Amino acid sequence: MITSTGTLSSLRDTQFGFRHLAIQTTMDQAERAHRIVSTMERGSFDERVNAAWADCVELFDDTISKLNRSVSSTNAESFEDAQTWLSAAVTNHLTCQNGFIELNSSSHLTSLPSMWGNFSELLGNSLAINKAASVEVATTLSTKPVGGRRLLADKSFPTWVMAADRKLLQSSTVAADIVVAKDGSGNIRPSRRLWQPLLS
C-alpha cells in the first residue's frame, strides 16, 4: 500500500526526473549544435560574418555551461537559479541567430537545418518545465516561497522578522527617544551630545 507521503515523494521524483531529462536533452542538443557551429566551413565568411561566427561559438560555450548548471540543480531553491540560467541560454541562442540575420548572412545558418527550430523548442520546453517544477515544489513541499524572492501577497511579515519588530512596524505612531535637528528644534543640538545619553 502506498501512503499519501509515498505518492507525493514518488510524484516529486517523477517530476524531478522529467525535468532532469528535459534539460539533459536540451544540453545534448546544445553540444551537438556547438560541434556543428565550431566546424562550419568558414572559407566564404567575410570579417563581419567571421565575428558573428566567433560570437556564436562563445555563446554556445556559455549556453552549455548554463544548461549544465541547470541540470545539476537538484533542489527547489536552485530551480529559480536554473530558471535564470535557462533564460540566459534562450537569449544566447537568439543572439547567435540574430548575429547572422543582422548581417544579411542567414544563408550560413542553412547548414544547421532543423536544429535551430528544435533547439529553440527544447530551450522553451526546458524553461517551462523548470518553472512548473519550481512552482509545484514551492507550493506542495513548503509554505515559504522558493529562494525567498517573491513579494508577499498579503500584508504579513516574513518569518525572520521578530515579534518586537513586527509590533514596531505595525504601530501607527512611534515616539522617538532622542531627536536631533540642525535647526535646534530637537532634544539635542550638537551631534556629539547625541551619544552622551546613550553612554551614560
Secondary structure by P-SEA (a helix, b strand, c coil): cccaaaaaaaaaaaaaaaaaaaaaaaaaaaaaaaaaaaacccccccaaaaaaaaaaaaaaaaaaaaaaaaaacccccaaaaaaaaaaaaaaaaaaaaaaaaaaccccccccccaaaaaaaaaaaaaaaaaaaaaaaaaacccccccccccccccccccccccaaaaaaaaccbbbbcbbbbccccccccccccccccccc
